[in-house]
Amino acid sequence: MGIGWLQFVIVLLVALLLFGNRLPSIARSMGQSLTEFKKGVKGIEDQSADTKEP
């Protein structure tokens, strides 16, 4: 049962109506958050790789 294309379009239109003028700043902050998350994950992976090697 998932979401159909019509429901997806309706959700997008509602989002545009509610957040239209703030969407660029919201997208920018989400992108920055994702970048920071990826850096954190990479740091943890690098740290664990350093501790595993004798």
C-alpha positions in Angstrom: 0.0 0.0 0.0 2.4 3.0 -0.1 1.9 6.5 -1.1 0.7 7.2 -4.6 1.9 9.9 -6.9 -1.3 12.0 -6.4 -0.8 12.0 -2.6 2.9 12.9 -3.1 1.9 15.9 -5.2 -0.7 17.0 -2.7 1.9 16.8 0.1 4.4 18.8 -2.0 1.8 21.5 -2.7 0.9 21.8 1.0 4.6 22.0 1.9 5.0 24.8 -0.7 2.0 26.7 0.7 3.2 26.4 4.3 7.0 26.8 3.8 7.3 28.4 0.4 9.5 31.4 1.4 11.5 29.4 3.9 12.2 26.3 1.7 15.7 27.4 0.5 16.9 28.0 4.0 15.4 24.8 5.3 17.0 22.8 2.4 20.4 24.5 3.1 20.3 23.7 6.8 19.3 20.1 6.1 22.2 19.8 3.6 24.6 21.2 6.2 23.2 18.8 8.8 23.7 15.8 6.5 27.3 16.9 5.7 28.1 17.2 9.4 26.5 13.7 10.1 28.6 12.2 7.3 31.7 13.8 8.7 30.9 12.4 12.1 30.3 8.9 10.8 33.6 9.0 8.8 35.4 10.2 11.9 34.0 7.3 13.9 35.0 4.8 11.1 38.5 6.2 10.9 38.8 6.1 14.7 37.7 2.5 14.9 40.0 1.5 12.0 43.0 3.1 13.8 42.2 1.1 17.0 41.9 -2.2 15.3 45.3 -2.2 13.7 48.2 -3.3 15.9 
